[in-house]
Amino acid sequence: MLDKAVSIIDALEAGPRGLAELVTATGLPRATTHRLAVALEMHGLADRDVEGRFVLGPRLTGLELPVLARRALEQLRDLTGESVQLYVRRGDRRVCVAALESPHGLRTIVPVGASLPLDVGSAGKVLRGAVPEDGPGWTESVEERERGVASASAPVRDTGGRVVAALSVSGPIERTTRSPGRRYGQALVDAARTVEHELAGR
């Protein structure tokens, strides 16, 4: 059974697939393919895109994201001078899968692996789907999770338009101001597009 589940994951690595496409790619019976794909979805190893096709889930995309996003994170940190983070959703939490600290002595520190709530912070808004595609492309928060800290975040989407991660800049209000989106929004959006390009070409 594990071999069959892995064959579905292997098929999804090539891109989004409907159920019929998964059946063709794996050679498994339709009922078995559907049952395993739904089970993988329940465990975060598969997901659905906006068209209802199966795609790799956040537990898998989250594994490769830190590597694919490294260059964009470095550029964003160097451009803004602030700490940057990459978050993915895990149920009702957000988990930091990559982080680079600001060179300033006073800075935001979020360790890799930190599990934070979705209901506070700009990254939480992104992962809850609160950033419309027709908006500025970013959202912000001021002292929502931690006093004296502000952040701005932008969504990273896969080729199907699904939000797979939140890219964030955070730091003390003394530098970020109380309008961090105005200050870092365009840089965040540009960095998110770079990560999306890397994801599409993987």
C-alpha positions as CSV (number, residue, x, y, z in Angstrom):
1,M,0.0,0.0,0.0
2,L,2.9,2.3,0.8
3,D,4.3,1.7,-2.7
4,K,1.0,2.7,-4.2
5,A,0.8,5.9,-2.2
6,V,4.3,6.8,-3.2
7,S,3.4,6.2,-6.9
8,I,0.7,8.9,-6.5
9,I,3.1,11.3,-4.9
10,D,5.6,10.6,-7.8
11,A,2.9,11.4,-10.3
12,L,2.0,14.6,-8.6
13,E,5.6,15.8,-8.7
14,A,5.1,16.3,-12.5
15,G,2.3,18.8,-11.8
16,P,-1.4,18.9,-11.0
17,R,-3.5,15.9,-12.0
18,G,-7.1,15.1,-12.0
19,L,-8.3,11.7,-10.8
20,A,-8.4,10.2,-14.3
21,E,-4.8,11.5,-15.0
22,L,-3.6,9.9,-11.7
23,V,-5.2,6.6,-12.7
24,T,-3.4,6.7,-16.1
25,A,0.0,7.8,-14.5
26,T,0.0,5.2,-11.7
27,G,-1.8,2.3,-13.4
28,L,-3.8,1.8,-10.2
29,P,-7.6,1.1,-10.1
30,R,-9.7,4.2,-10.0
31,A,-11.2,3.4,-6.6
32,T,-7.8,2.7,-5.1
33,T,-6.3,5.9,-6.6
34,H,-9.1,8.0,-5.2
35,R,-9.0,6.5,-1.8
36,L,-5.2,6.9,-1.5
37,A,-5.2,10.4,-2.9
38,V,-7.9,11.5,-0.4
39,A,-5.9,9.9,2.4
40,L,-2.8,11.7,1.3
41,E,-4.8,14.9,1.3
42,M,-6.0,14.3,4.8
43,H,-2.3,14.0,6.0
44,G,-1.1,17.1,4.1
45,L,0.8,15.1,1.5
46,A,-1.6,16.0,-1.3
47,D,-4.0,18.9,-1.8
48,R,-6.3,20.4,-4.5
49,D,-5.8,23.4,-6.7
50,V,-8.4,25.9,-7.7
51,E,-9.6,23.5,-10.4
52,G,-10.0,20.6,-8.0
53,R,-7.0,18.7,-9.3
54,F,-4.7,16.9,-7.0
55,V,-1.3,18.6,-6.3
56,L,1.5,18.0,-3.8
57,G,0.5,18.9,-0.3
58,P,2.0,21.5,2.1
59,R,4.0,18.9,4.0
60,L,5.9,18.0,0.8
61,T,6.2,21.5,-0.8
62,G,7.3,22.8,2.6
63,L,10.3,20.5,2.4
64,E,11.7,21.9,-0.8
65,L,10.6,25.5,-0.3
66,P,13.5,26.5,2.0
67,V,16.0,25.5,-0.7
68,L,14.1,27.0,-3.6
69,A,13.5,30.3,-1.7
70,R,17.0,30.8,-0.3
71,R,18.2,33.2,-2.9
72,A,15.0,35.3,-2.7
73,L,15.2,35.4,1.1
74,E,18.8,36.5,1.0
75,Q,18.0,39.3,-1.5
76,L,15.0,40.4,0.5
77,R,17.0,40.5,3.8
78,D,19.8,42.4,2.2
79,L,17.4,44.9,0.5
80,T,15.3,45.6,3.5
81,G,17.9,45.2,6.3
82,E,15.3,43.3,8.3
83,S,14.6,39.7,9.3
84,V,12.8,37.6,6.7
85,Q,10.8,34.4,7.2
86,L,9.0,31.8,5.1
87,Y,5.9,30.1,6.6
88,V,3.7,27.2,5.5
89,R,0.4,26.2,6.9
90,R,0.0,23.2,9.2
91,G,-3.6,22.8,10.1
92,D,-4.6,25.8,12.2
93,R,-1.0,26.9,12.7
94,R,1.8,28.4,10.6
95,V,5.3,26.9,10.8
96,C,8.5,28.8,9.9
97,V,10.4,26.7,7.4
98,A,13.2,29.3,6.7
99,A,14.4,32.4,8.3
100,L,17.3,34.9,8.0
101,E,18.0,37.4,10.7
102,S,18.6,41.1,10.3
103,P,22.2,42.3,10.8
104,H,20.9,44.9,13.3
105,G,21.4,44.2,17.0
106,L,17.7,44.9,17.6
107,R,15.9,42.5,15.4
108,T,13.1,40.0,15.1
109,I,14.1,36.4,15.7
110,V,11.8,33.5,14.6
111,P,13.5,30.1,14.7
112,V,13.0,27.6,12.0
113,G,10.4,25.2,13.2
114,A,8.5,27.8,15.3
115,S,4.8,27.0,15.2
116,L,2.6,30.2,15.5
117,P,-1.1,30.9,15.4
118,L,-2.8,31.7,12.1
119,D,-5.1,34.3,13.6
120,V,-2.5,36.9,14.3
121,G,0.3,38.4,12.2
122,S,0.6,39.2,8.5
123,A,1.8,35.7,7.6
124,G,-1.3,34.3,9.2
125,K,-3.5,36.5,7.1
126,V,-1.8,35.3,3.9
127,L,-2.1,31.6,4.8
128,R,-5.8,32.1,5.7
129,G,-6.3,33.4,2.2
130,A,-7.0,37.0,3.3
131,V,-4.9,38.6,0.5
132,P,-7.0,39.0,-2.7
133,E,-5.2,38.4,-6.0
134,D,-6.5,41.7,-7.3
135,G,-5.1,43.7,-4.4
136,P,-1.6,45.2,-3.8
137,G,-0.3,41.6,-3.3
138,W,0.7,42.0,0.4
139,T,-0.7,42.5,3.8
140,E,0.7,43.9,7.1
141,S,0.3,43.7,10.9
142,V,1.4,46.0,13.7
143,E,1.9,44.6,17.2
144,E,-0.5,41.8,16.6
145,R,1.7,39.0,17.9
146,E,4.4,40.8,19.7
147,R,4.6,44.3,21.1
148,G,6.9,46.7,19.3
149,V,7.1,44.5,16.2
150,A,5.5,45.0,12.8
151,S,5.5,42.8,9.7
152,A,4.4,42.6,6.1
153,S,3.8,39.4,4.1
154,A,3.1,38.3,0.6
155,P,1.7,35.0,-0.7
156,V,3.7,32.5,-2.6
157,R,1.4,30.6,-5.0
158,D,1.9,27.5,-7.1
159,T,1.1,27.2,-10.8
160,G,-2.5,26.5,-9.9
161,G,-2.9,29.7,-8.0
162,R,-3.0,28.0,-4.6
163,V,-1.2,29.8,-1.7
164,V,1.6,27.4,-0.6
165,A,3.6,29.8,1.7
166,A,3.8,33.3,3.2
167,L,7.0,35.3,2.7
168,S,7.5,37.9,5.5
169,V,9.6,40.8,6.6
170,S,9.5,41.7,10.2
171,G,11.3,44.0,12.6
172,P,11.0,46.7,15.3
173,I,8.5,49.5,14.6
174,E,11.3,52.0,15.0
175,R,12.6,50.9,11.6
176,T,9.7,49.2,9.9
177,T,7.3,52.1,10.9
178,R,3.7,51.4,11.5
179,S,3.1,50.9,7.8
180,P,5.5,48.1,6.9
181,G,3.5,47.2,3.8
182,R,4.1,50.6,2.3
183,R,7.8,50.2,3.1
184,Y,8.4,46.6,2.0
185,G,5.4,45.6,0.0
186,Q,6.9,45.8,-3.5
187,A,10.1,44.1,-2.4
188,L,8.0,41.3,-0.9
189,V,5.9,40.8,-4.0
190,D,9.0,40.7,-6.2
191,A,10.7,38.2,-3.9
192,A,7.5,36.0,-3.8
193,R,7.4,36.0,-7.7
194,T,11.1,34.8,-7.6
195,V,10.1,31.9,-5.4
196,E,7.1,31.1,-7.6
197,H,9.4,31.1,-10.6
198,E,11.7,28.6,-8.8
199,L,8.8,26.4,-7.8
200,A,7.5,26.3,-11.4
201,G,10.9,25.3,-12.8
202,R,11.7,22.7,-10.2
